[in-house]
């Protein structure tokens, strides 16, 4: 069974516990006002009640799916087993320093310099991955391990989260790749639910005014609450749709003026170029600059064996321009990558987003046409065609040989 992931901040934990109860209370009052008070007094047609309960059920289903997903599967990046003990010790040290306010002693953990660092193979076994300017993957100094593409460290959870969007106490936790489609459905249906409630309140208010009755407090309260929560949830739904169609997250939008560096696989026979750096995996030292392909830095000398040459993969280190999104697949493909492949998944909170599947050997997340444009921009050739299964076996055999050394 999955273990719940809670915020490391006490105020946020209390908000997560209280807000769902507040939401239940608001829905109970709204249902009483619409069903027992307004519809009964004003003779609202049956269609209002049908729409009210339809959107109520859809909203409740999406909310519960979102709530339990962010509690049990918020998309955190698993910690490497061999790093667990070291990380727990470092976490205790950071907490002790925080209590003592000894800021100067809090040193960030530098990237692992070991060429055989655990987790590197998960990156260079792909054809494209996000990297630093030296060609290595991004490093999380808090989790003390390499960060997968589009993963960011959450200060609320104290862990890296895949395709992290934002921490939302209204739904009980972190909205990320595992819950963003459910969160979008919840906001959309909540907005429609508020629209129906507003229509019922306005209709009842009008009926009382025409009949010369006193001002109905329930109708007025329903109108005010529906306007407030409707504006908020419709705004969140529109923002979510915008992110989905552009294949972006809240974090991506905050950093849209930044550039990204990608490691793009190229043929081993690619000649040196002054337009980009290259790096060869498995690592034998620092990244190789143009003209240094024959060097063996960090104490590794002598010719490379034929077996090692077959297991090698060469990558060009390419930088995007500001506001270029390498994951933009086009509006419809972006939508399907988050919401699913069919209408039923778009309407009902059934499955996690297809982008949660990271088994592709091409990349962690599917890249759009920008990668091809980058190849043309930098004059980078396409990788040679080779059977995936054979290469995978070579990589596994090499990993097994290292473990036995």
matplotlib code that plots the C-alpha trace (Angstrom):
import matplotlib.pyplot as plt

x = [0.0, 1.3, 2.4, 0.8, 3.1, 2.4, 3.8, 6.7, 5.1, 2.8, 0.5, 0.1, -0.7, -3.4, -4.8, -5.0, -7.0, -9.4, -10.1, -11.7, -14.1, -14.9, -15.6, -18.0, -19.8, -20.2, -21.6, -24.0, -25.3, -25.5, -27.5, -29.9, -30.4, -31.0, -33.0, -34.9, -35.3, -35.1, -36.5, -39.3, -40.4, -39.9, -41.0, -37.7, -38.1, -36.8, -34.0, -32.3, -32.2, -31.0, -28.1, -27.4, -26.9, -25.2, -22.4, -22.4, -21.6, -19.0, -17.4, -17.4, -15.9, -13.1, -12.4, -12.2, -9.9, -7.7, -7.6, -6.6, -4.1, -2.2, -2.2, -1.1, 0.7, 1.8, 4.4, 7.5, 10.7, 11.8, 15.0, 17.8, 18.0, 21.7, 21.3, 18.4, 20.6, 22.9, 19.9, 18.2, 21.3, 21.7, 18.1, 18.5, 21.6, 19.7, 16.8, 19.2, 20.9, 17.6, 16.6, 19.9, 19.7, 23.2, 22.7, 26.4, 26.8, 24.1, 26.0, 24.3, 25.3, 27.3, 26.6, 28.1, 31.5, 31.6, 31.5, 29.6, 27.1, 23.9, 21.1, 23.1, 22.2, 18.5, 19.4, 22.0, 19.9, 17.4, 18.0, 17.3, 17.3, 17.6, 21.1, 23.4, 25.9, 28.5, 26.2, 25.3, 21.7, 20.3, 21.2, 19.0, 21.2, 18.3, 17.4, 21.1, 20.4, 19.9, 16.6, 14.5, 13.3, 10.7, 11.1, 11.4, 12.1, 9.1, 9.9, 6.4, 7.0, 10.8, 11.1, 11.5, 8.1, 7.7, 6.0, 5.2, 2.6, 1.7, 0.8, -2.9, -4.4, -7.9, -7.3, -5.1, -1.6, 0.7, -0.8, 1.6, 1.6, -0.4, -3.3, -3.3, -6.0, -8.3, -7.6, -8.6, -11.8, -12.6, -12.2, -14.2, -17.1, -17.0, -17.4, -20.4, -21.9, -21.5, -23.1, -26.2, -26.4, -26.1, -28.9, -31.1, -30.4, -31.1, -34.3, -35.6, -34.6, -36.5, -39.6, -39.7, -39.2, -42.1, -44.4, -43.6, -42.2, -39.4, -35.8, -34.9, -31.6, -31.0, -31.2, -28.9, -26.4, -26.5, -25.8, -22.9, -21.2, -21.8, -20.2, -17.1, -16.4, -17.5, -15.1, -12.2, -12.8, -13.5, -10.3, -8.4, -10.0, -9.1, -5.5, -5.3, -6.7, -4.0, -1.3, -2.6, -2.8, 0.7, 2.1, 3.4, 3.1, 3.0, 6.7, 7.4, 5.5, 7.5, 10.7, 9.6, 12.2, 15.0, 16.8, 17.1, 20.1, 19.4, 21.7, 20.7, 22.2, 24.3, 26.2, 29.5, 31.2, 30.1, 33.1, 33.9, 32.1, 32.7, 28.9, 28.4, 30.1, 29.7, 29.7, 30.2, 28.4, 29.3, 31.5, 35.2, 35.8, 34.8, 32.7, 34.7, 35.0, 35.5, 38.7, 39.2, 37.5, 40.6, 41.6, 41.0, 40.8, 40.8, 43.4, 41.8, 44.5, 45.0, 42.8, 39.1, 38.0, 35.7, 33.0, 33.2, 33.0, 29.8, 28.2, 29.1, 26.6, 27.6, 25.4, 25.5, 24.8, 22.3, 20.8, 17.3, 16.2, 14.1, 10.4, 11.1, 9.2, 10.7, 7.7, 5.1, 3.6, 0.8, -2.5, -4.3, -1.4, -0.7, -4.3, -4.1, -0.9, -2.6, -6.3, -6.1, -6.9, -10.7, -13.8, -14.6, -11.3, -11.7, -15.1, -14.6, -11.6, -10.7, -7.0, -3.8, -2.4, -0.6, 2.5, 2.9, 4.3, 8.1, 9.0, 9.9, 13.5, 13.3, 12.9, 11.3, 8.6, 7.8, 9.6, 8.0, 9.4, 11.8, 14.4, 14.5, 14.8, 17.7, 19.5, 19.2, 20.1, 23.3, 24.0, 23.6, 23.1, 20.4, 21.5, 22.3, 19.5, 20.3, 18.1, 16.9, 16.9, 20.5, 21.7, 19.7, 21.4, 24.8, 24.0, 22.7, 25.8, 28.1, 26.2, 26.5, 30.2, 30.8, 28.9, 31.0, 34.3]
y = [0.0, 3.5, 5.6, 9.1, 12.1, 15.0, 18.5, 19.3, 22.5, 22.4, 25.3, 23.6, 20.2, 21.9, 23.6, 20.3, 18.8, 21.7, 22.8, 19.5, 19.7, 23.3, 22.2, 19.5, 22.1, 24.5, 21.8, 20.7, 24.2, 24.7, 21.5, 22.4, 25.9, 24.8, 21.7, 22.4, 26.2, 27.7, 24.9, 24.2, 27.9, 29.1, 26.2, 25.9, 23.4, 19.8, 20.6, 22.7, 19.8, 17.3, 19.6, 20.4, 16.7, 15.8, 18.4, 17.7, 14.0, 14.7, 17.3, 15.0, 12.1, 14.3, 15.8, 12.5, 11.1, 14.2, 14.1, 10.4, 10.7, 13.6, 11.8, 8.4, 9.0, 12.6, 11.7, 11.9, 10.6, 7.4, 7.7, 5.3, 2.6, 2.9, 6.7, 6.3, 6.1, 8.9, 11.2, 10.5, 11.4, 14.6, 15.5, 15.1, 17.4, 20.0, 20.0, 20.4, 23.3, 24.9, 24.7, 26.2, 28.8, 27.9, 28.9, 29.0, 25.3, 24.3, 23.3, 22.0, 18.6, 18.9, 16.6, 13.1, 13.2, 9.4, 8.5, 5.4, 7.4, 5.4, 6.5, 7.9, 4.9, 5.9, 9.1, 8.0, 5.0, 7.5, 9.4, 12.9, 14.2, 17.5, 18.2, 20.8, 22.7, 19.9, 17.2, 15.6, 15.4, 17.9, 17.2, 17.7, 18.7, 18.0, 14.5, 13.9, 12.2, 13.0, 14.6, 13.2, 15.5, 18.0, 17.1, 19.8, 19.7, 20.5, 22.3, 21.2, 17.5, 17.6, 15.4, 15.9, 15.6, 14.7, 17.5, 19.4, 22.1, 23.5, 22.6, 23.0, 22.7, 22.8, 19.3, 18.1, 18.2, 18.4, 18.6, 17.0, 14.6, 12.0, 14.3, 17.3, 15.8, 15.0, 18.5, 20.1, 18.1, 19.0, 22.8, 22.6, 20.7, 22.9, 25.9, 24.4, 23.4, 27.0, 28.3, 26.1, 27.2, 30.8, 30.3, 28.7, 31.6, 34.2, 32.6, 32.3, 35.9, 37.1, 35.1, 36.6, 40.1, 39.6, 38.3, 41.2, 38.9, 40.0, 39.5, 35.8, 35.5, 32.0, 33.1, 36.0, 33.8, 31.3, 34.0, 35.4, 32.0, 30.8, 34.0, 33.8, 30.1, 30.0, 32.8, 31.1, 27.6, 28.8, 30.8, 27.7, 25.6, 28.1, 28.3, 24.5, 24.2, 26.7, 24.6, 21.4, 22.8, 24.2, 21.2, 23.3, 23.6, 26.4, 25.9, 26.0, 29.3, 30.9, 29.9, 30.4, 33.1, 30.7, 28.4, 24.6, 22.4, 19.1, 16.1, 14.8, 11.5, 11.6, 8.9, 7.8, 8.8, 12.4, 14.7, 17.5, 20.8, 24.2, 24.7, 22.4, 20.3, 16.5, 14.0, 10.3, 7.9, 5.8, 8.5, 8.2, 11.7, 15.2, 16.1, 16.1, 19.3, 19.5, 17.9, 15.9, 12.7, 10.6, 11.8, 9.6, 12.1, 11.3, 8.6, 6.5, 5.8, 3.4, 2.2, 1.6, -2.0, -2.9, -4.0, -0.6, 1.2, -0.7, 0.2, 3.9, 6.6, 10.1, 13.2, 16.7, 19.3, 21.8, 24.9, 26.2, 29.8, 31.5, 30.6, 27.5, 24.5, 21.2, 19.2, 21.1, 18.4, 20.6, 21.4, 18.1, 15.9, 17.9, 17.5, 13.7, 13.4, 14.8, 14.0, 10.7, 9.3, 9.1, 11.2, 9.0, 9.8, 13.5, 13.5, 11.1, 10.8, 7.2, 6.9, 8.7, 10.8, 8.9, 11.2, 9.3, 6.4, 6.8, 3.5, 4.9, 4.5, 7.8, 10.1, 10.5, 12.7, 12.8, 15.7, 17.8, 19.1, 21.5, 18.8, 18.3, 22.1, 22.1, 19.5, 21.6, 24.8, 23.3, 21.0, 17.8, 14.6, 12.1, 9.0, 5.8, 3.3, 0.4, -2.4, -1.2, -4.6, -5.4, -2.1, -2.6, -6.0, -4.4, -1.8, -4.4, -6.6, -3.6, -2.8, -6.3, -6.4, -3.2, -4.6, -7.7, -5.8]
z = [0.0, -0.9, 2.0, 2.2, 1.5, 3.8, 3.8, 6.0, 7.1, 10.1, 8.9, 5.5, 7.1, 9.2, 6.2, 4.3, 7.1, 7.6, 4.1, 2.9, 5.9, 4.9, 1.4, 2.6, 4.8, 1.9, -0.4, 2.3, 2.8, -1.0, -1.4, 1.3, -0.1, -3.7, -3.0, 0.1, 0.1, -3.4, -5.6, -3.2, -2.9, -6.4, -8.5, -10.4, -13.2, -12.9, -15.3, -12.6, -10.2, -12.9, -13.8, -10.2, -9.2, -12.4, -11.9, -8.2, -8.8, -11.4, -9.2, -6.2, -8.2, -9.6, -6.2, -4.4, -7.2, -6.9, -3.2, -2.8, -5.7, -4.1, -0.8, -2.0, -5.3, -5.7, -8.3, -6.1, -7.5, -5.7, -3.7, -4.6, -2.0, -1.5, -0.9, 1.6, 4.8, 3.8, 2.9, 6.2, 8.1, 6.0, 6.6, 10.4, 10.2, 8.2, 10.7, 13.6, 11.9, 11.1, 14.8, 15.8, 13.1, 12.0, 8.4, 7.5, 8.3, 5.8, 2.8, -0.4, -1.5, -4.7, -7.7, -7.4, -9.3, -9.7, -13.4, -12.3, -10.2, -9.5, -11.7, -14.6, -16.9, -16.7, -18.5, -21.1, -22.1, -23.6, -26.9, -25.4, -21.8, -20.0, -18.7, -17.3, -19.5, -18.8, -20.2, -16.9, -15.8, -13.3, -9.7, -6.6, -3.6, -1.2, -2.4, -3.3, -6.6, -10.3, -11.2, -14.0, -16.8, -15.7, -12.0, -9.4, -5.7, -3.5, -0.3, 1.0, 0.5, 0.8, -2.3, -6.1, -7.9, -11.6, -13.6, -10.5, -10.9, -7.5, -3.9, -3.4, 0.1, -1.4, -2.9, -0.1, -1.5, -4.5, -8.0, -10.5, -13.5, -11.6, -10.6, -13.0, -15.3, -12.2, -10.8, -14.1, -14.2, -10.6, -11.3, -14.5, -12.9, -9.8, -12.1, -13.8, -10.4, -9.3, -12.5, -12.0, -8.3, -9.5, -12.0, -9.3, -6.9, -9.5, -10.6, -7.1, -6.4, -9.4, -8.5, -5.0, -6.5, -8.9, -6.2, -3.9, -1.2, 1.2, 0.2, 0.4, 2.4, 1.1, -2.5, -1.9, 0.0, -2.9, -5.5, -3.5, -2.8, -6.4, -7.8, -5.5, -5.9, -9.5, -10.5, -8.6, -10.0, -13.6, -13.5, -12.3, -15.0, -17.8, -16.5, -16.4, -20.0, -21.1, -19.5, -21.0, -24.6, -24.3, -22.4, -19.6, -15.8, -13.3, -12.8, -16.5, -16.9, -14.1, -15.9, -19.5, -20.0, -19.1, -21.5, -21.3, -22.2, -23.8, -24.4, -27.9, -29.1, -32.2, -34.2, -32.7, -35.9, -35.8, -36.4, -33.9, -34.3, -32.9, -32.5, -29.6, -27.0, -26.8, -24.0, -24.2, -21.8, -19.8, -18.4, -18.1, -16.9, -17.6, -20.7, -24.0, -25.9, -29.6, -30.7, -27.4, -28.4, -28.1, -24.6, -21.5, -18.5, -14.8, -14.9, -17.6, -20.2, -23.0, -25.9, -25.3, -25.8, -28.7, -26.2, -24.4, -27.7, -28.6, -25.3, -25.7, -26.6, -27.8, -27.1, -28.4, -25.7, -27.2, -25.7, -26.5, -26.8, -24.2, -24.3, -26.4, -25.1, -26.2, -25.0, -27.0, -29.3, -30.7, -29.1, -29.6, -28.8, -25.7, -24.6, -25.1, -23.2, -20.1, -20.5, -22.3, -25.7, -25.7, -24.8, -21.7, -20.1, -20.9, -19.0, -16.2, -13.7, -14.8, -15.4, -14.8, -17.7, -20.4, -19.8, -16.5, -18.5, -18.6, -20.3, -23.7, -24.7, -26.7, -23.7, -20.3, -21.7, -25.4, -27.1, -29.8, -33.2, -31.4, -31.0, -34.8, -35.2, -32.7, -34.8, -37.9, -36.0, -34.7, -37.6, -35.5, -37.5, -36.6, -34.6, -36.5, -36.6, -34.3, -32.7, -29.4, -27.8, -28.7, -27.3, -24.1, -23.7, -24.1, -21.5, -19.1, -19.6, -19.0, -15.8, -14.6, -15.4, -13.4, -10.4, -10.4, -10.6]

ax = plt.figure().add_subplot(projection="3d")
ax.plot(x, y, z, "-o")
ax.set_aspect("equal")
plt.show()
